Amino acid sequence: MFHKTGPGRVDVDLDFSGVGVLHARLWNFDFDDFAGYQFRGLKKEHSEFLKSKVVPLLEDDAGQIWMTGSASRIGAADWNMTTSANRVITVARSLSEMGIHPEQMQTHAIGNTQTANHRLDEDSDRSVVLWVLPKVYFEPIIKPDLPRPVPPKPKVSRNFKIAMLLEVDGSISFAARAAIKRIVKGRAGAGIAFASALFSIWDTENNLKCTYVYAAVGLGFGLSLPKTGGRSGTLHGPWNSFTTEKPISCSQFGKSMRFTTIGIGGVSKNWILLETPKGVKDVYLSISTGTTIGGGASTYPAHLSAFVPLERPKPFGGP
Protein backbone atom coordinates (compact mmCIF):
# COMPACT_ATOMS: atom_id res chain seq x y z
CA MET A 1 0.00 0.00 0.00
CA PHE A 2 1.31 3.45 -0.94
CA HIS A 3 2.62 5.77 1.76
CA LYS A 4 4.97 8.73 1.74
CA THR A 5 8.45 8.34 3.21
CA GLY A 6 9.69 11.91 3.47
CA PRO A 7 12.15 13.95 1.40
CA GLY A 8 14.04 12.43 -1.50
CA ARG A 9 17.68 11.64 -0.76
CA VAL A 10 20.75 11.77 -3.01
CA ASP A 11 24.21 10.23 -2.61
CA VAL A 12 27.06 11.16 -4.96
CA ASP A 13 30.07 8.88 -5.50
CA LEU A 14 32.88 11.43 -5.30
CA ASP A 15 35.54 8.87 -6.28
CA PHE A 16 33.82 8.29 -9.63
CA SER A 17 32.50 11.77 -10.35
CA GLY A 18 34.48 14.48 -12.14
CA VAL A 19 34.32 16.82 -15.14
CA GLY A 20 31.45 15.59 -17.29
CA VAL A 21 31.19 12.42 -15.17
CA LEU A 22 28.74 11.60 -12.38
CA HIS A 23 27.71 8.53 -10.38
CA ALA A 24 24.83 9.07 -7.95
CA ARG A 25 21.89 7.37 -6.25
CA LEU A 26 18.44 8.93 -5.94
CA TRP A 27 16.81 7.12 -3.01
CA ASN A 28 14.00 7.12 -0.47
CA PHE A 29 11.31 6.92 -3.14
CA ASP A 30 7.86 6.61 -1.56
CA PHE A 31 6.82 3.10 -0.51
CA ASP A 32 4.79 1.30 -3.19
CA ASP A 33 4.77 4.49 -5.27
CA PHE A 34 3.22 2.77 -8.30
CA ALA A 35 0.25 1.38 -6.32
CA GLY A 36 -2.87 1.27 -8.45
CA TYR A 37 -0.63 1.81 -11.50
CA GLN A 38 -0.75 5.51 -10.70
CA PHE A 39 2.07 7.76 -11.91
CA ARG A 40 3.10 10.06 -9.03
CA GLY A 41 6.12 11.94 -10.37
CA LEU A 42 9.46 12.71 -8.76
CA LYS A 43 10.11 14.15 -5.35
CA LYS A 44 11.21 17.78 -5.35
CA GLU A 45 14.72 16.94 -4.11
CA HIS A 46 15.28 14.39 -6.88
CA SER A 47 13.96 16.75 -9.55
CA GLU A 48 16.18 19.61 -8.33
CA PHE A 49 19.25 17.35 -8.39
CA LEU A 50 18.51 16.30 -11.96
CA LYS A 51 18.05 19.91 -13.04
CA SER A 52 21.15 21.31 -11.33
CA LYS A 53 23.67 18.45 -11.54
CA VAL A 54 22.61 16.00 -14.27
CA VAL A 55 21.08 18.10 -17.06
CA PRO A 56 24.16 20.37 -17.41
CA LEU A 57 26.25 17.26 -18.20
CA LEU A 58 23.75 16.02 -20.80
CA GLU A 59 22.46 19.16 -22.53
CA ASP A 60 23.68 20.04 -26.01
CA ASP A 61 24.07 16.28 -26.57
CA ALA A 62 27.32 16.30 -24.56
CA GLY A 63 26.74 13.17 -22.48
CA GLN A 64 24.89 9.91 -22.03
CA ILE A 65 23.20 8.51 -18.94
CA TRP A 66 22.64 4.98 -17.67
CA MET A 67 19.90 4.51 -15.04
CA THR A 68 18.93 1.47 -12.98
CA GLY A 69 15.78 1.37 -10.87
CA SER A 70 15.44 -0.91 -7.83
CA ALA A 71 12.97 -1.83 -5.09
CA SER A 72 13.18 -3.07 -1.52
CA ARG A 73 12.83 -6.74 -0.63
CA ILE A 74 9.34 -6.56 0.82
CA GLY A 75 6.54 -7.70 -1.49
CA ALA A 76 6.25 -9.98 -4.53
CA ALA A 77 9.24 -10.12 -6.88
CA ASP A 78 7.15 -9.42 -10.00
CA TRP A 79 5.57 -6.34 -8.48
CA ASN A 80 8.93 -5.08 -7.24
CA MET A 81 10.27 -5.38 -10.78
CA THR A 82 7.32 -3.33 -12.07
CA THR A 83 7.79 -0.74 -9.34
CA SER A 84 11.53 -0.38 -10.03
CA ALA A 85 10.82 0.00 -13.77
CA ASN A 86 8.32 2.76 -13.00
CA ARG A 87 10.92 4.60 -10.90
CA VAL A 88 13.56 4.63 -13.61
CA ILE A 89 10.97 5.56 -16.26
CA THR A 90 9.86 8.45 -14.01
CA VAL A 91 13.43 9.77 -13.89
CA ALA A 92 13.85 9.35 -17.66
CA ARG A 93 10.53 11.13 -18.27
CA SER A 94 11.65 14.05 -16.10
CA LEU A 95 14.93 14.32 -18.00
CA SER A 96 13.03 14.26 -21.27
CA GLU A 97 10.83 17.13 -20.06
CA MET A 98 14.07 19.00 -19.27
CA GLY A 99 15.20 18.65 -22.89
CA ILE A 100 17.33 15.48 -22.84
CA HIS A 101 16.90 13.21 -25.88
CA PRO A 102 15.85 9.55 -25.46
CA GLU A 103 18.90 8.48 -27.52
CA GLN A 104 21.08 9.71 -24.65
CA MET A 105 19.40 7.48 -22.06
CA GLN A 106 19.77 3.82 -21.12
CA THR A 107 17.13 2.59 -18.65
CA HIS A 108 17.14 -0.69 -16.75
CA ALA A 109 15.22 -2.19 -13.81
CA ILE A 110 16.40 -4.86 -11.37
CA GLY A 111 13.53 -5.07 -8.86
CA ASN A 112 14.73 -6.54 -5.56
CA THR A 113 17.30 -8.88 -7.13
CA GLN A 114 20.24 -7.31 -5.25
CA THR A 115 18.67 -7.13 -1.79
CA ALA A 116 19.05 -10.70 -0.50
CA ASN A 117 20.94 -9.66 2.66
CA HIS A 118 19.05 -6.42 3.25
CA ARG A 119 16.18 -5.63 5.59
CA LEU A 120 12.70 -6.10 4.15
CA ASP A 121 12.38 -2.40 3.46
CA GLU A 122 15.53 -0.29 3.29
CA ASP A 123 15.14 3.29 2.15
CA SER A 124 18.25 3.06 -0.05
CA ASP A 125 16.78 0.10 -1.98
CA ARG A 126 13.89 2.24 -3.20
CA SER A 127 16.15 4.02 -5.62
CA VAL A 128 17.45 4.88 -9.06
CA VAL A 129 21.20 4.69 -9.58
CA LEU A 130 22.62 6.75 -12.42
CA TRP A 131 25.90 7.10 -14.27
CA VAL A 132 26.61 10.07 -16.58
CA LEU A 133 29.55 9.87 -18.97
CA PRO A 134 30.81 12.13 -21.78
CA LYS A 135 29.48 11.21 -25.19
CA VAL A 136 32.40 9.70 -27.11
CA TYR A 137 32.19 8.95 -30.82
CA PHE A 138 28.57 10.17 -30.67
CA GLU A 139 26.98 6.72 -30.68
CA PRO A 140 23.26 6.79 -29.83
CA ILE A 141 21.98 4.32 -27.26
CA ILE A 142 20.18 1.95 -29.61
CA LYS A 143 17.18 0.07 -28.24
CA PRO A 144 16.10 -2.68 -27.82
CA ASP A 145 19.73 -3.63 -27.09
CA LEU A 146 19.10 -3.76 -23.34
CA PRO A 147 20.78 -3.51 -21.01
CA ARG A 148 23.80 -1.78 -22.50
CA PRO A 149 26.72 -2.05 -20.03
CA VAL A 150 27.94 1.12 -18.37
CA PRO A 151 31.37 2.05 -19.83
CA PRO A 152 34.28 2.44 -17.41
CA LYS A 153 35.11 5.85 -16.01
CA PRO A 154 37.36 7.63 -18.52
CA LYS A 155 40.99 8.21 -17.55
CA VAL A 156 41.74 11.89 -17.10
CA SER A 157 44.74 14.20 -17.11
CA ARG A 158 45.75 17.86 -17.19
CA ASN A 159 48.77 17.30 -19.43
CA PHE A 160 48.26 16.96 -23.19
CA LYS A 161 49.93 17.41 -26.53
CA ILE A 162 48.23 18.25 -29.82
CA ALA A 163 49.44 17.69 -33.37
CA MET A 164 47.85 18.64 -36.67
CA LEU A 165 47.37 15.97 -39.32
CA LEU A 166 46.72 17.57 -42.70
CA GLU A 167 44.59 14.86 -44.20
CA VAL A 168 43.61 14.58 -47.86
CA ASP A 169 41.91 11.20 -47.73
CA GLY A 170 38.63 11.40 -49.63
CA SER A 171 36.48 9.81 -46.92
CA ILE A 172 37.77 12.25 -44.30
CA SER A 173 37.17 15.21 -46.58
CA PHE A 174 33.63 14.00 -47.18
CA ALA A 175 33.02 13.58 -43.45
CA ALA A 176 34.39 17.05 -42.74
CA ARG A 177 32.22 18.71 -45.38
CA ALA A 178 29.16 16.83 -44.16
CA ALA A 179 29.83 18.07 -40.63
CA ILE A 180 30.22 21.69 -41.69
CA LYS A 181 27.02 21.63 -43.74
CA ARG A 182 25.11 20.88 -40.57
CA ILE A 183 26.79 23.82 -38.84
CA VAL A 184 26.57 26.48 -41.54
CA LYS A 185 22.87 25.93 -42.29
CA GLY A 186 22.79 28.57 -45.02
CA ARG A 187 24.60 31.25 -43.01
CA ALA A 188 27.64 31.35 -45.34
CA GLY A 189 27.75 32.29 -48.99
CA ALA A 190 30.10 31.49 -51.86
CA GLY A 191 33.75 32.53 -51.87
CA ILE A 192 34.52 31.90 -48.19
CA ALA A 193 37.43 29.75 -47.06
CA PHE A 194 36.90 26.10 -46.16
CA ALA A 195 39.22 23.92 -44.10
CA SER A 196 39.21 20.27 -43.12
CA ALA A 197 41.93 18.51 -41.18
CA LEU A 198 42.65 15.96 -38.50
CA PHE A 199 44.14 16.62 -35.08
CA SER A 200 45.52 14.14 -32.56
CA ILE A 201 45.31 14.92 -28.85
CA TRP A 202 47.66 12.88 -26.68
CA ASP A 203 47.13 12.39 -22.94
CA THR A 204 50.78 12.11 -21.90
CA GLU A 205 49.99 10.86 -18.36
CA ASN A 206 47.89 7.87 -19.40
CA ASN A 207 49.45 7.38 -22.87
CA LEU A 208 46.08 7.66 -24.58
CA LYS A 209 45.32 9.33 -27.89
CA CYS A 210 42.12 10.56 -29.49
CA THR A 211 41.82 11.68 -33.12
CA TYR A 212 39.50 14.56 -34.06
CA VAL A 213 38.11 15.74 -37.37
CA TYR A 214 38.07 19.51 -37.78
CA ALA A 215 35.90 21.29 -40.33
CA ALA A 216 35.19 24.98 -40.66
CA VAL A 217 34.28 27.85 -42.91
CA GLY A 218 35.95 31.18 -42.26
CA LEU A 219 36.92 34.67 -43.22
CA GLY A 220 40.06 35.68 -45.12
CA PHE A 221 41.99 34.17 -47.97
CA GLY A 222 44.77 31.81 -48.93
CA LEU A 223 44.26 28.74 -46.75
CA SER A 224 44.54 25.46 -48.66
CA LEU A 225 45.37 21.85 -47.96
CA PRO A 226 48.52 20.22 -49.33
CA LYS A 227 48.41 18.70 -52.79
CA THR A 228 49.36 15.07 -53.30
CA GLY A 229 48.59 14.47 -56.95
CA GLY A 230 45.31 12.74 -56.14
CA ARG A 231 46.90 10.30 -53.68
CA SER A 232 45.66 10.04 -50.12
CA GLY A 233 48.11 10.65 -47.30
CA THR A 234 48.85 12.54 -44.10
CA LEU A 235 51.47 15.10 -43.06
CA HIS A 236 52.09 14.82 -39.31
CA GLY A 237 53.00 18.09 -37.59
CA PRO A 238 55.03 18.43 -34.38
CA TRP A 239 53.50 17.91 -30.94
CA ASN A 240 52.51 21.03 -29.00
CA SER A 241 52.22 20.76 -25.21
CA PHE A 242 49.41 22.33 -23.20
CA THR A 243 47.60 21.90 -19.88
CA THR A 244 43.96 22.15 -18.85
CA GLU A 245 42.55 23.85 -15.77
CA LYS A 246 41.12 20.56 -14.44
CA PRO A 247 41.70 16.89 -15.32
CA ILE A 248 39.62 15.75 -18.30
CA SER A 249 39.69 12.92 -20.86
CA CYS A 250 41.42 13.40 -24.20
CA SER A 251 37.99 12.76 -25.78
CA GLN A 252 36.28 15.69 -24.02
CA PHE A 253 37.45 18.54 -26.24
CA GLY A 254 35.14 20.20 -28.79
CA LYS A 255 32.54 20.37 -30.28
CA SER A 256 34.04 23.46 -31.89
CA MET A 257 37.43 25.12 -32.31
CA ARG A 258 38.59 28.58 -33.40
CA PHE A 259 41.55 28.41 -35.77
CA THR A 260 43.59 31.37 -37.05
CA THR A 261 46.54 31.17 -39.42
CA ILE A 262 48.90 33.69 -41.02
CA GLY A 263 51.25 32.46 -43.76
CA ILE A 264 54.02 34.40 -45.47
CA GLY A 265 56.35 32.57 -47.84
CA GLY A 266 57.54 29.41 -46.11
CA VAL A 267 56.49 30.51 -42.60
CA SER A 268 53.14 30.25 -40.88
CA LYS A 269 51.82 31.14 -37.43
CA ASN A 270 48.75 29.39 -36.08
CA TRP A 271 46.52 29.85 -33.04
CA ILE A 272 43.72 27.67 -31.77
CA LEU A 273 41.04 27.98 -29.11
CA LEU A 274 39.95 24.52 -27.92
CA GLU A 275 36.52 24.19 -26.37
CA THR A 276 36.47 22.25 -23.08
CA PRO A 277 33.60 20.87 -20.94
CA LYS A 278 31.54 23.18 -18.76
CA GLY A 279 33.39 24.15 -15.61
CA VAL A 280 36.81 24.05 -17.33
CA LYS A 281 38.44 27.06 -18.99
CA ASP A 282 38.90 26.80 -22.76
CA VAL A 283 42.48 26.33 -23.96
CA TYR A 284 44.11 28.98 -26.13
CA LEU A 285 47.57 28.35 -27.57
CA SER A 286 49.91 29.00 -30.47
CA ILE A 287 50.79 25.80 -32.32
CA SER A 288 53.31 24.70 -34.89
CA THR A 289 51.80 22.61 -37.69
CA GLY A 290 55.08 21.60 -39.32
CA THR A 291 53.97 22.83 -42.74
CA THR A 292 53.01 26.07 -44.45
CA ILE A 293 49.25 26.43 -44.56
CA GLY A 294 49.50 28.84 -47.50
CA GLY A 295 49.93 32.52 -48.18
CA GLY A 296 47.70 35.17 -46.66
CA ALA A 297 45.61 34.98 -43.50
CA SER A 298 42.44 33.18 -42.50
CA THR A 299 40.38 32.84 -39.37
CA TYR A 300 37.79 30.18 -38.69
CA PRO A 301 35.37 31.18 -35.89
CA ALA A 302 34.15 28.56 -33.43
CA HIS A 303 30.47 29.01 -34.24
CA LEU A 304 31.13 27.96 -37.87
CA SER A 305 33.30 24.97 -37.01
CA ALA A 306 33.10 21.33 -35.98
CA PHE A 307 35.69 19.58 -33.83
CA VAL A 308 34.54 16.07 -32.96
CA PRO A 309 36.28 12.82 -32.01
CA LEU A 310 36.50 10.04 -34.60
CA GLU A 311 37.31 7.35 -32.05
CA ARG A 312 37.39 6.47 -28.39
CA PRO A 313 40.71 7.07 -26.62
CA LYS A 314 43.16 4.31 -27.43
CA PRO A 315 46.60 3.35 -26.11
CA PHE A 316 49.42 5.41 -27.52
CA GLY A 317 53.12 4.77 -26.96
CA GLY A 318 54.29 8.22 -27.98
CA PRO A 319 55.41 9.93 -31.20
C-alpha positions as CSV (number, residue, x, y, z in Angstrom):
1,M,0.0,0.0,0.0
2,F,1.3,3.4,-0.9
3,H,2.6,5.8,1.8
4,K,5.0,8.7,1.7
5,T,8.4,8.3,3.2
6,G,9.7,11.9,3.5
7,P,12.1,14.0,1.4
8,G,14.0,12.4,-1.5
9,R,17.7,11.6,-0.8
10,V,20.8,11.8,-3.0
11,D,24.2,10.2,-2.6
12,V,27.1,11.2,-5.0
13,D,30.1,8.9,-5.5
14,L,32.9,11.4,-5.3
15,D,35.5,8.9,-6.3
16,F,33.8,8.3,-9.6
17,S,32.5,11.8,-10.4
18,G,34.5,14.5,-12.1
19,V,34.3,16.8,-15.1
20,G,31.4,15.6,-17.3
21,V,31.2,12.4,-15.2
22,L,28.7,11.6,-12.4
23,H,27.7,8.5,-10.4
24,A,24.8,9.1,-7.9
25,R,21.9,7.4,-6.2
26,L,18.4,8.9,-5.9
27,W,16.8,7.1,-3.0
28,N,14.0,7.1,-0.5
29,F,11.3,6.9,-3.1
30,D,7.9,6.6,-1.6
31,F,6.8,3.1,-0.5
32,D,4.8,1.3,-3.2
33,D,4.8,4.5,-5.3
34,F,3.2,2.8,-8.3
35,A,0.3,1.4,-6.3
36,G,-2.9,1.3,-8.4
37,Y,-0.6,1.8,-11.5
38,Q,-0.8,5.5,-10.7
39,F,2.1,7.8,-11.9
40,R,3.1,10.1,-9.0
41,G,6.1,11.9,-10.4
42,L,9.5,12.7,-8.8
43,K,10.1,14.2,-5.4
44,K,11.2,17.8,-5.3
45,E,14.7,16.9,-4.1
46,H,15.3,14.4,-6.9
47,S,14.0,16.8,-9.5
48,E,16.2,19.6,-8.3
49,F,19.2,17.3,-8.4
50,L,18.5,16.3,-12.0
51,K,18.0,19.9,-13.0
52,S,21.2,21.3,-11.3
53,K,23.7,18.4,-11.5
54,V,22.6,16.0,-14.3
55,V,21.1,18.1,-17.1
56,P,24.2,20.4,-17.4
57,L,26.3,17.3,-18.2
58,L,23.7,16.0,-20.8
59,E,22.5,19.2,-22.5
60,D,23.7,20.0,-26.0
61,D,24.1,16.3,-26.6
62,A,27.3,16.3,-24.6
63,G,26.7,13.2,-22.5
64,Q,24.9,9.9,-22.0
65,I,23.2,8.5,-18.9
66,W,22.6,5.0,-17.7
67,M,19.9,4.5,-15.0
68,T,18.9,1.5,-13.0
69,G,15.8,1.4,-10.9
70,S,15.4,-0.9,-7.8
71,A,13.0,-1.8,-5.1
72,S,13.2,-3.1,-1.5
73,R,12.8,-6.7,-0.6
74,I,9.3,-6.6,0.8
75,G,6.5,-7.7,-1.5
76,A,6.3,-10.0,-4.5
77,A,9.2,-10.1,-6.9
78,D,7.2,-9.4,-10.0
79,W,5.6,-6.3,-8.5
80,N,8.9,-5.1,-7.2
81,M,10.3,-5.4,-10.8
82,T,7.3,-3.3,-12.1
83,T,7.8,-0.7,-9.3
84,S,11.5,-0.4,-10.0
85,A,10.8,0.0,-13.8
86,N,8.3,2.8,-13.0
87,R,10.9,4.6,-10.9
88,V,13.6,4.6,-13.6
89,I,11.0,5.6,-16.3
90,T,9.9,8.4,-14.0
91,V,13.4,9.8,-13.9
92,A,13.9,9.4,-17.7
93,R,10.5,11.1,-18.3
94,S,11.6,14.1,-16.1
95,L,14.9,14.3,-18.0
96,S,13.0,14.3,-21.3
97,E,10.8,17.1,-20.1
98,M,14.1,19.0,-19.3
99,G,15.2,18.6,-22.9
100,I,17.3,15.5,-22.8
101,H,16.9,13.2,-25.9
102,P,15.8,9.5,-25.5
103,E,18.9,8.5,-27.5
104,Q,21.1,9.7,-24.6
105,M,19.4,7.5,-22.1
106,Q,19.8,3.8,-21.1
107,T,17.1,2.6,-18.7
108,H,17.1,-0.7,-16.8
109,A,15.2,-2.2,-13.8
110,I,16.4,-4.9,-11.4
111,G,13.5,-5.1,-8.9
112,N,14.7,-6.5,-5.6
113,T,17.3,-8.9,-7.1
114,Q,20.2,-7.3,-5.3
115,T,18.7,-7.1,-1.8
116,A,19.0,-10.7,-0.5
117,N,20.9,-9.7,2.7
118,H,19.0,-6.4,3.2
119,R,16.2,-5.6,5.6
120,L,12.7,-6.1,4.1
121,D,12.4,-2.4,3.5
122,E,15.5,-0.3,3.3
123,D,15.1,3.3,2.1
124,S,18.3,3.1,-0.1
125,D,16.8,0.1,-2.0
126,R,13.9,2.2,-3.2
127,S,16.1,4.0,-5.6
128,V,17.4,4.9,-9.1
129,V,21.2,4.7,-9.6
130,L,22.6,6.8,-12.4
131,W,25.9,7.1,-14.3
132,V,26.6,10.1,-16.6
133,L,29.5,9.9,-19.0
134,P,30.8,12.1,-21.8
135,K,29.5,11.2,-25.2
136,V,32.4,9.7,-27.1
137,Y,32.2,9.0,-30.8
138,F,28.6,10.2,-30.7
139,E,27.0,6.7,-30.7
140,P,23.3,6.8,-29.8
141,I,22.0,4.3,-27.3
142,I,20.2,1.9,-29.6
143,K,17.2,0.1,-28.2
144,P,16.1,-2.7,-27.8
145,D,19.7,-3.6,-27.1
146,L,19.1,-3.8,-23.3
147,P,20.8,-3.5,-21.0
148,R,23.8,-1.8,-22.5
149,P,26.7,-2.0,-20.0
150,V,27.9,1.1,-18.4
151,P,31.4,2.1,-19.8
152,P,34.3,2.4,-17.4
153,K,35.1,5.8,-16.0
154,P,37.4,7.6,-18.5
155,K,41.0,8.2,-17.6
156,V,41.7,11.9,-17.1
157,S,44.7,14.2,-17.1
158,R,45.8,17.9,-17.2
159,N,48.8,17.3,-19.4
160,F,48.3,17.0,-23.2
161,K,49.9,17.4,-26.5
162,I,48.2,18.3,-29.8
163,A,49.4,17.7,-33.4
164,M,47.8,18.6,-36.7
165,L,47.4,16.0,-39.3
166,L,46.7,17.6,-42.7
167,E,44.6,14.9,-44.2
168,V,43.6,14.6,-47.9
169,D,41.9,11.2,-47.7
170,G,38.6,11.4,-49.6
171,S,36.5,9.8,-46.9
172,I,37.8,12.2,-44.3
173,S,37.2,15.2,-46.6
174,F,33.6,14.0,-47.2
175,A,33.0,13.6,-43.4
176,A,34.4,17.1,-42.7
177,R,32.2,18.7,-45.4
178,A,29.2,16.8,-44.2
179,A,29.8,18.1,-40.6
180,I,30.2,21.7,-41.7
181,K,27.0,21.6,-43.7
182,R,25.1,20.9,-40.6
183,I,26.8,23.8,-38.8
184,V,26.6,26.5,-41.5
185,K,22.9,25.9,-42.3
186,G,22.8,28.6,-45.0
187,R,24.6,31.2,-43.0
188,A,27.6,31.4,-45.3
189,G,27.7,32.3,-49.0
190,A,30.1,31.5,-51.9
191,G,33.7,32.5,-51.9
192,I,34.5,31.9,-48.2
193,A,37.4,29.8,-47.1
194,F,36.9,26.1,-46.2
195,A,39.2,23.9,-44.1
196,S,39.2,20.3,-43.1
197,A,41.9,18.5,-41.2
198,L,42.7,16.0,-38.5
199,F,44.1,16.6,-35.1
200,S,45.5,14.1,-32.6
201,I,45.3,14.9,-28.8
202,W,47.7,12.9,-26.7
203,D,47.1,12.4,-22.9
204,T,50.8,12.1,-21.9
205,E,50.0,10.9,-18.4
206,N,47.9,7.9,-19.4
207,N,49.4,7.4,-22.9
208,L,46.1,7.7,-24.6
209,K,45.3,9.3,-27.9
210,C,42.1,10.6,-29.5
211,T,41.8,11.7,-33.1
212,Y,39.5,14.6,-34.1
213,V,38.1,15.7,-37.4
214,Y,38.1,19.5,-37.8
215,A,35.9,21.3,-40.3
216,A,35.2,25.0,-40.7
217,V,34.3,27.8,-42.9
218,G,35.9,31.2,-42.3
219,L,36.9,34.7,-43.2
220,G,40.1,35.7,-45.1
221,F,42.0,34.2,-48.0
222,G,44.8,31.8,-48.9
223,L,44.3,28.7,-46.7
224,S,44.5,25.5,-48.7
225,L,45.4,21.9,-48.0
226,P,48.5,20.2,-49.3
227,K,48.4,18.7,-52.8
228,T,49.4,15.1,-53.3
229,G,48.6,14.5,-56.9
230,G,45.3,12.7,-56.1
231,R,46.9,10.3,-53.7
232,S,45.7,10.0,-50.1
233,G,48.1,10.6,-47.3
234,T,48.9,12.5,-44.1
235,L,51.5,15.1,-43.1
236,H,52.1,14.8,-39.3
237,G,53.0,18.1,-37.6
238,P,55.0,18.4,-34.4
239,W,53.5,17.9,-30.9
240,N,52.5,21.0,-29.0
241,S,52.2,20.8,-25.2
242,F,49.4,22.3,-23.2
243,T,47.6,21.9,-19.9
244,T,44.0,22.2,-18.8
245,E,42.5,23.9,-15.8
246,K,41.1,20.6,-14.4
247,P,41.7,16.9,-15.3
248,I,39.6,15.7,-18.3
249,S,39.7,12.9,-20.9
250,C,41.4,13.4,-24.2
251,S,38.0,12.8,-25.8
252,Q,36.3,15.7,-24.0
253,F,37.4,18.5,-26.2
254,G,35.1,20.2,-28.8
255,K,32.5,20.4,-30.3
256,S,34.0,23.5,-31.9
257,M,37.4,25.1,-32.3
258,R,38.6,28.6,-33.4
259,F,41.6,28.4,-35.8
260,T,43.6,31.4,-37.1
261,T,46.5,31.2,-39.4
262,I,48.9,33.7,-41.0
263,G,51.2,32.5,-43.8
264,I,54.0,34.4,-45.5
265,G,56.4,32.6,-47.8
266,G,57.5,29.4,-46.1
267,V,56.5,30.5,-42.6
268,S,53.1,30.2,-40.9
269,K,51.8,31.1,-37.4
270,N,48.8,29.4,-36.1
271,W,46.5,29.9,-33.0
272,I,43.7,27.7,-31.8
273,L,41.0,28.0,-29.1
274,L,39.9,24.5,-27.9
275,E,36.5,24.2,-26.4
276,T,36.5,22.3,-23.1
277,P,33.6,20.9,-20.9
278,K,31.5,23.2,-18.8
279,G,33.4,24.2,-15.6
280,V,36.8,24.1,-17.3
281,K,38.4,27.1,-19.0
282,D,38.9,26.8,-22.8
283,V,42.5,26.3,-24.0
284,Y,44.1,29.0,-26.1
285,L,47.6,28.4,-27.6
286,S,49.9,29.0,-30.5
287,I,50.8,25.8,-32.3
288,S,53.3,24.7,-34.9
289,T,51.8,22.6,-37.7
290,G,55.1,21.6,-39.3
291,T,54.0,22.8,-42.7
292,T,53.0,26.1,-44.4
293,I,49.2,26.4,-44.6
294,G,49.5,28.8,-47.5
295,G,49.9,32.5,-48.2
296,G,47.7,35.2,-46.7
297,A,45.6,35.0,-43.5
298,S,42.4,33.2,-42.5
299,T,40.4,32.8,-39.4
300,Y,37.8,30.2,-38.7
301,P,35.4,31.2,-35.9
302,A,34.2,28.6,-33.4
303,H,30.5,29.0,-34.2
304,L,31.1,28.0,-37.9
305,S,33.3,25.0,-37.0
306,A,33.1,21.3,-36.0
307,F,35.7,19.6,-33.8
308,V,34.5,16.1,-33.0
309,P,36.3,12.8,-32.0
310,L,36.5,10.0,-34.6
311,E,37.3,7.4,-32.0
312,R,37.4,6.5,-28.4
313,P,40.7,7.1,-26.6
314,K,43.2,4.3,-27.4
315,P,46.6,3.3,-26.1
316,F,49.4,5.4,-27.5
317,G,53.1,4.8,-27.0
318,G,54.3,8.2,-28.0
319,P,55.4,9.9,-31.2
